[in-house]
Amino acid sequence: MIPKMISEVLEEQDNAVLQEVKEYIDQLISDRNGADLPVEILEKNRLGSVTYRQERVYCGKECKGCPHGPYWYAYWKEDGRTHTRYIGKELKEVVV
């Protein structure tokens, strides 16, 4: 059940703000679900405000191929939130 103080504040918001709240909540849920799976960081590089990490990832399906990779990911902060983008098997010039 949603606490009354939260529901009262949400009821006063317009659709644009409600959409932002929904996206924020979806990201929180996604981050928490993904946080349960281990990640092995093999290499880390920083270019400006973006951090690139080479990781081996676990798919969570108990497959014999885990961990998968290594794959490169970009991490950066925007508006107080951490964003991630899959780069691929090779680190190439990327614009986030």
GIPE-V352566 format. One record per backbone hydrogen bond with DSSP energy under -1.0 kcal/mol. CO is the residue of the C=O (numbers start at 1). NH is the residue of the N-H. If there is no record, write none. Layout:
co=CO nh=NH
co=CO nh=NH
This chain:
co=3 nh=7
co=4 nh=8
co=5 nh=9
co=6 nh=10
co=7 nh=11
co=10 nh=13
co=14 nh=18
co=15 nh=19
co=16 nh=20
co=17 nh=21
co=18 nh=22
co=19 nh=23
co=20 nh=24
co=21 nh=25
co=22 nh=26
co=23 nh=27
co=24 nh=28
co=25 nh=29
co=26 nh=30
co=27 nh=31
co=28 nh=32
co=29 nh=33
co=30 nh=34
co=31 nh=35
co=34 nh=37
co=40 nh=56
co=43 nh=54
co=45 nh=52
co=47 nh=50
co=50 nh=47
co=51 nh=75
co=52 nh=45
co=53 nh=73
co=54 nh=42
co=54 nh=43
co=55 nh=71
co=56 nh=40
co=57 nh=68
co=68 nh=57
co=71 nh=55
co=72 nh=87
co=72 nh=88
co=73 nh=53
co=74 nh=85
co=75 nh=51
co=76 nh=83
co=78 nh=81
co=81 nh=78
co=83 nh=76
co=85 nh=74
co=88 nh=72
